[in-house]
Amino acid sequence: MSSFEIRGGNKLKGEIIPQGAKNEALQIVSAVLLTPEKVTISNIPNIRDVMKLIELLGEMGVEVNQLSKDTFTFEAKNVNLEYLLTDDFKKKGGALRGSIMIIGPLLARFGVAYIPEPGGDKIGRRPVDTHLRGFENLGATFEHLKDDRFYKINAKNLRGAYMVLDEASVTGTANVLMAASLAKGQTTIYNAACEPYLQQLCKMIVSMGGKISGIGSNKLIIDGVDRLGGCEHRLLPDMIEIGSFIGLAATTQSEITIKDCAISELGVIPGVFRKMGIEMEFRGDDIYLPSQESYKIQSLIDGSILTIRDGIWPAFTPDLISVALVTATQAKGSVLIHQWMFESRLFFVDNLIDMGAKIILCDPHRAVVIGSNRETKLRGITMSSPDIRAGVSMLIAALAAQGKSTIHNIEQIDRGYQDIENRLKAIGADITRIDS
């Protein structure tokens, strides 16, 4: 288990480039299974979850070639379905949440899929019902082998259907969308997710010869085609990294320019941080953040306390709730943080309280943060990362704190943030990786 040692309290300065989008990558890389032809994907982040998925595709027989640091080609012309029944697949697939994204393409092309119960963050219940019920609507059947923690899905003749998803799940929408792209007839998915990453998947499938309308809305109409071809696709920059760097700049009083942000795809993210008093300037597609001695959380128009809550796009993404919370600890004023989508994501605040932050954890979903306006300095402590987003929030707090902090279990951070310590060192952070 590796750790970070951080000596905080330093102001950072410089430029930082966000990686390619993790959540988009997991969908796009899985989509290469939809065609036997070559697919070229660029701006792929070199992070654990994505690299493990690429490795898994290679084990399945997909021909993978790395052209450059962030560009790969994939040819899924010789997929070995027998590998899906091996213990090696059960082990590797079960350790990776993103492995569930291969079901849709496998059903579309081969009429069968096997998948172990997926792993990932320990942030609360993350059922796969939306995926499986969507496949059922298309004519698939599934068997849950509970003792083996394994799903078997059969779909010899997928047919288009009208469906209303029980939740606007991004991965659920993506999986059903991929299956429907090669199904017979027309599929309508209502209550579909419409995140930029889902829009990117739709655009990729259209470039492969698919027929999809309603892109960007919560109602997608897919006319199935007989075959999809190869394509080239470039991932968006990671909006979660961009939000994390905004929070980092404010919390550490740093002057940072975030490069190549695809600002038009960020939705309400900049606006939410502005409500917390954070100044920023858009310079083309870059975001410039000046060093701020103080930033004040806005009140609502009637004078009541600001609430920052996550929600389905275009609402504030749940992946940035932890970052917003740690950023608020150094602000002037108070805010209610409401994380309604996952019931375990706020439990890391105990570490922030130990560091000196003023936080009242009301229940598993809500916390009141009383900003100290830097009057009470955070102090370095030893802690352990429970998930990707809590881990980077702890890292931000440690960089703002006085003294030395140690963060264990940083493999969680590695799952979502590429080479994070060296990129932070380049703008002045005192951070060291300790491998054990």
C-alpha positions in Angstrom: 0.0 0.0 0.0 1.4 3.4 -1.1 1.2 6.7 0.7 1.7 10.4 0.2 3.6 12.6 2.5 2.6 16.2 2.1 4.0 19.3 3.8 1.4 21.9 3.4 0.9 25.6 3.8 2.7 26.6 0.5 1.1 28.7 -2.1 1.2 27.1 -5.6 1.7 28.8 -8.9 1.7 27.8 -12.5 -0.2 26.0 -15.2 -1.8 22.6 -15.0 -3.4 20.6 -17.8 -6.4 18.3 -17.0 -6.2 14.7 -18.1 -8.7 13.1 -20.4 -12.0 12.3 -18.8 -12.0 9.1 -16.7 -15.8 8.6 -16.9 -15.9 9.1 -20.6 -12.9 6.8 -21.1 -14.6 3.8 -19.5 -17.6 4.1 -21.8 -15.6 4.9 -25.0 -13.0 2.2 -24.5 -15.8 -0.4 -23.9 -17.6 0.8 -27.1 -14.7 -0.6 -29.2 -16.3 -4.0 -28.8 -19.2 -2.8 -31.0 -17.1 -3.2 -34.2 -14.5 -5.5 -35.6 -12.8 -2.5 -37.3 -10.0 -0.3 -36.0 -11.0 2.4 -33.5 -8.5 5.1 -32.5 -9.0 6.9 -29.2 -6.8 9.9 -28.0 -6.5 11.8 -24.8 -6.8 8.6 -22.8 -5.8 9.2 -19.1 -3.1 6.9 -17.7 -5.0 6.0 -14.6 -5.6 2.7 -12.9 -9.2 2.1 -13.8 -8.8 2.9 -17.4 -5.6 1.0 -17.9 -7.1 -2.1 -16.2 -10.1 -1.9 -18.5 -7.7 -1.8 -21.5 -5.8 -4.7 -20.1 -9.0 -6.6 -19.7 -10.0 -6.0 -23.3 -6.6 -7.3 -24.4 -7.1 -10.5 -22.4 -10.5 -10.9 -24.2 -8.7 -10.9 -27.5 -9.0 -7.3 -28.6 -5.8 -6.2 -30.4 -4.5 -3.1 -28.6 -1.7 -0.9 -29.8 -0.4 2.2 -28.0 0.6 4.9 -30.6 1.6 7.6 -28.1 1.4 8.5 -24.4 -2.4 9.0 -24.6 -3.5 7.4 -27.9 -4.4 3.8 -28.5 -5.9 1.8 -31.4 -8.3 -1.2 -30.8 -9.4 -3.9 -33.1 -12.1 -6.3 -31.6 -12.2 -8.7 -34.5 -11.2 -11.8 -32.6 -13.0 -11.6 -29.2 -12.6 -14.7 -27.1 -15.9 -15.3 -25.4 -14.6 -18.4 -23.6 -12.3 -16.1 -21.6 -15.4 -14.6 -19.9 -15.9 -17.9 -18.1 -12.4 -18.1 -16.6 -11.4 -17.4 -13.0 -9.0 -14.8 -14.3 -11.8 -12.8 -15.8 -13.9 -13.1 -12.7 -11.0 -11.8 -10.6 -10.0 -8.9 -12.9 -13.6 -7.9 -13.9 -14.8 -8.1 -10.3 -12.1 -5.7 -9.2 -13.1 -3.0 -11.7 -16.4 -1.1 -11.6 -16.0 -0.1 -15.2 -16.1 -3.7 -16.4 -19.9 -3.6 -16.4 -19.7 -1.3 -19.5 -18.7 -4.3 -21.7 -22.1 -6.0 -21.3 -24.0 -3.7 -23.8 -21.5 -4.1 -26.7 -21.1 -7.8 -26.1 -24.8 -8.4 -26.2 -25.1 -6.2 -29.3 -22.4 -8.1 -31.3 -22.5 -11.6 -29.8 -25.8 -12.1 -28.1 -24.2 -13.1 -24.8 -22.3 -11.6 -21.9 -20.9 -12.6 -18.6 -19.8 -10.3 -15.9 -18.8 -10.6 -12.2 -20.4 -8.3 -9.7 -18.4 -5.1 -10.3 -16.1 -3.5 -7.7 -15.1 0.1 -7.3 -15.5 2.8 -4.6 -17.0 2.0 -1.3 -19.4 5.0 -1.4 -22.7 3.3 -0.9 -25.1 1.1 -2.8 -24.6 1.2 -6.5 -27.1 -1.4 -7.9 -26.9 -2.6 -11.5 -30.7 -2.9 -11.9 -31.0 0.0 -14.4 -28.6 -1.9 -16.7 -30.2 -5.3 -16.5 -33.8 -4.0 -16.7 -32.9 -2.0 -19.8 -31.4 -5.1 -21.4 -34.6 -7.0 -20.5 -36.6 -4.4 -22.3 -34.5 -5.2 -25.4 -35.3 -8.9 -25.1 -32.4 -10.1 -23.0 -32.6 -12.5 -20.1 -30.2 -12.7 -17.2 -29.3 -15.1 -14.5 -27.7 -14.0 -11.2 -25.4 -16.6 -9.8 -25.2 -15.3 -6.3 -22.8 -17.9 -4.9 -20.3 -17.1 -7.7 -21.2 -13.3 -7.6 -21.6 -13.6 -11.4 -24.2 -12.5 -14.0 -25.0 -14.3 -17.2 -26.9 -12.4 -19.8 -28.4 -13.9 -23.0 -29.8 -11.9 -26.0 -29.9 -13.8 -29.2 -32.3 -11.4 -30.9 -32.2 -7.9 -29.4 -35.2 -5.8 -30.5 -35.9 -2.1 -30.1 -38.3 -1.1 -27.4 -39.7 1.9 -25.6 -38.4 2.2 -22.1 -38.4 4.6 -19.2 -35.3 4.1 -17.1 -35.9 3.8 -13.3 -33.1 6.3 -12.8 -31.1 8.5 -15.1 -27.9 6.4 -14.6 -25.0 7.5 -16.8 -23.5 4.0 -17.1 -26.9 2.4 -17.3 -27.9 4.7 -20.2 -24.6 4.1 -21.9 -24.8 0.3 -21.6 -28.4 0.1 -22.9 -27.6 2.6 -25.7 -24.7 0.5 -26.9 -26.9 -2.6 -27.0 -29.7 -0.8 -28.8 -27.3 0.5 -31.5 -27.2 -2.9 -33.1 -30.7 -4.1 -32.1 -33.4 -4.7 -34.7 -35.8 -1.7 -35.0 -36.1 1.5 -33.0 -35.4 2.0 -29.3 -36.6 5.0 -27.3 -34.8 5.6 -23.9 -36.7 8.1 -21.7 -35.2 9.5 -18.5 -31.8 9.0 -20.2 -28.7 10.5 -18.7 -27.4 13.5 -20.8 -24.0 14.2 -19.3 -21.4 15.5 -21.8 -19.6 12.1 -21.5 -22.8 10.3 -22.6 -23.2 12.8 -25.4 -19.6 12.0 -26.5 -20.5 8.3 -26.6 -23.5 9.0 -28.8 -21.4 11.1 -31.2 -18.8 8.3 -31.4 -21.5 5.7 -32.3 -22.9 8.1 -34.9 -19.4 8.4 -36.4 -19.3 4.6 -36.6 -22.5 4.6 -38.6 -25.1 4.5 -35.8 -28.3 6.4 -35.9 -29.2 8.3 -32.7 -31.3 11.4 -32.2 -32.1 13.5 -29.1 -28.4 13.7 -28.1 -28.1 16.0 -25.1 -31.6 15.5 -24.0 -33.2 12.9 -21.6 -35.0 11.2 -24.5 -32.8 9.2 -26.9 -34.1 7.5 -30.0 -31.8 4.8 -31.5 -32.5 3.2 -34.8 -30.5 -0.1 -34.8 -28.1 -0.8 -37.7 -26.7 -4.0 -39.0 -23.1 -3.1 -38.5 -20.9 -0.4 -37.0 -17.5 0.6 -38.4 -14.2 2.0 -37.1 -13.7 5.6 -36.1 -11.4 8.1 -34.5 -12.4 9.8 -31.2 -10.9 12.2 -28.8 -11.9 12.4 -25.1 -13.0 15.6 -23.4 -10.8 17.0 -20.6 -11.9 15.6 -17.2 -14.4 18.0 -15.6 -13.8 16.5 -12.2 -10.1 17.3 -12.3 -10.9 20.8 -13.5 -13.3 21.3 -10.5 -10.7 19.7 -8.2 -8.0 22.2 -9.4 -10.4 25.1 -8.9 -10.9 24.0 -5.3 -7.2 23.4 -4.8 -6.4 27.0 -6.0 -8.9 28.6 -3.6 -8.0 26.4 -0.6 -4.3 27.0 -0.9 -4.5 30.7 -1.9 -2.7 29.8 -5.2 -2.5 31.4 -8.6 -3.2 28.7 -11.1 -4.2 28.5 -14.7 -6.1 25.4 -15.8 -5.4 24.8 -19.5 -7.7 23.5 -22.2 -10.8 23.1 -20.1 -13.6 22.7 -22.8 -15.4 25.4 -20.7 -18.7 25.0 -22.7 -19.0 21.4 -21.4 -18.6 22.2 -17.7 -22.2 23.1 -17.0 -22.8 24.7 -13.6 -19.4 23.7 -12.1 -17.8 27.2 -12.4 -21.0 28.8 -11.2 -21.1 26.7 -8.0 -17.6 27.6 -7.1 -18.3 31.3 -7.8 -21.2 31.1 -5.3 -18.5 30.1 -2.8 -16.7 33.4 -3.6 -14.0 32.0 -5.8 -12.8 34.4 -8.5 -12.0 33.0 -11.9 -11.4 34.4 -15.4 -12.1 32.6 -18.6 -9.2 33.1 -21.1 -10.2 31.4 -24.2 -10.6 27.8 -23.1 -8.3 28.3 -20.1 -9.5 29.1 -16.5 -7.3 31.6 -14.6 -7.6 31.6 -10.8 -5.9 34.4 -8.9 -4.5 34.0 -5.4 -7.2 34.9 -2.9 -6.5 35.8 0.7 -10.2 35.3 1.4 -13.4 34.2 -0.4 -16.9 34.6 1.0 -19.8 32.1 0.5 -22.9 33.8 -0.8 -26.2 33.6 1.0 -29.5 33.0 -0.9 -31.5 36.0 -1.9 -33.7 35.8 1.2 -30.5 35.7 3.4 -30.7 32.0 4.2 -27.7 29.6 4.1 -26.4 28.5 0.7 -27.0 24.8 -0.1 -24.8 22.9 -2.5 -26.4 19.7 -3.6 -25.5 17.1 -6.2 -27.9 15.9 -8.8 -28.5 14.5 -12.3 -26.9 16.5 -15.1 -27.1 19.5 -15.6 -27.1 19.7 -11.8 -23.8 19.7 -9.9 -21.9 16.5 -10.3 -21.7 14.2 -7.2 -18.0 13.6 -7.9 -17.2 17.2 -6.8 -19.2 17.3 -3.6 -16.2 16.2 -1.6 -14.1 18.9 -3.2 -16.7 21.6 -2.6 -16.9 20.6 1.1 -13.1 20.9 1.7 -13.0 24.1 -0.2 -15.8 25.6 2.1 -13.7 24.9 5.2 -11.4 27.8 4.3 -14.1 30.2 3.1 -15.9 33.0 5.0 -19.4 31.9 5.8 -21.4 28.7 6.1 -22.9 26.2 3.6 -25.0 23.1 3.7 -23.5 20.3 1.6 -26.1 17.8 0.5 -24.8 14.6 -1.1 -28.0 12.7 -1.8 -26.8 10.2 -4.4 -24.4 8.1 -2.2 -24.9 7.5 1.5 -21.2 6.9 2.4 -19.4 9.7 0.6 -19.4 12.2 3.5 -17.9 10.0 6.1 -14.4 11.2 5.3 -15.2 14.5 7.1 -14.0 13.0 10.4 -10.5 13.5 9.0 -11.2 17.1 8.2 -12.6 17.7 11.7 -9.4 16.1 13.1 -7.5 18.7 11.0 -9.4 21.5 12.7 -12.2 22.1 10.2 -15.6 23.1 11.6 -18.1 20.7 10.2 -21.3 19.2 11.6 -22.2 15.9 10.0 -26.0 15.9 10.2 -26.5 12.5 8.7 -24.9 10.3 5.9 -26.1 12.7 3.3 -25.7 16.2 4.8 -23.0 18.3 6.4 -22.9 21.9 7.5 -19.5 23.5 7.0 -18.7 26.6 9.0 -16.0 28.4 7.1 -13.1 29.7 9.3 -11.9 32.4 6.8 -8.5 30.9 7.6 -8.7 32.1 11.2 -8.3 28.4 12.3 -5.5 26.8 10.3 -5.8 23.2 9.2 -3.2 21.0 10.8 -1.5 18.0 9.2 -2.6 14.5 10.3 -2.4 10.9 9.1 -5.4 9.6 7.3 -6.5 6.9 4.7 -8.3 7.5 1.4 -11.7 5.6 1.3 -12.5 6.5 -2.4 -11.2 8.5 -5.3 -12.9 11.8 -4.6 -12.5 11.8 -0.8 -8.8 11.0 -1.4 -8.2 14.0 -3.6 -10.2 16.2 -1.2 -7.9 15.0 1.6 -5.0 15.8 -0.6 -6.3 19.4 -1.1 -6.8 19.8 2.7 -3.2 18.5 3.3 -1.7 21.0 0.8 -3.5 23.8 2.7 -2.7 22.5 6.2 0.3 23.5 8.4 2.8 20.7 9.0 3.1 17.2 7.6 0.2 15.0 6.5 0.3 11.4 5.5 -2.4 9.9 3.3 -2.5 6.1 3.0 -4.3 3.9 0.4 -3.5 6.4 -2.3 -4.2 3.6 -4.9 -7.7 5.0 -4.6 -6.5 8.4 -5.8 -4.5 6.8 -8.6 -7.7 5.3 -9.9 -8.9 8.7 -10.9 -6.0 11.2 -11.1 -3.0 10.6 -13.5 0.5 11.2 -12.1 -1.0 13.6 -9.7 2.0 14.1 -7.4 4.3 15.1 -10.3 1.8 17.5 -11.8 1.4 19.2 -8.4 5.1 19.3 -7.8 5.5 21.2 -11.0 3.4 24.1 -9.6 5.2 24.1 -6.2 3.6 21.4 -4.0 5.7 19.5 -1.5 4.5 16.0 -1.9 6.3 12.7 -1.9 5.1 9.2 -2.8 6.1 6.4 -0.4 5.8 3.0 -1.9 5.6 0.0 0.5 
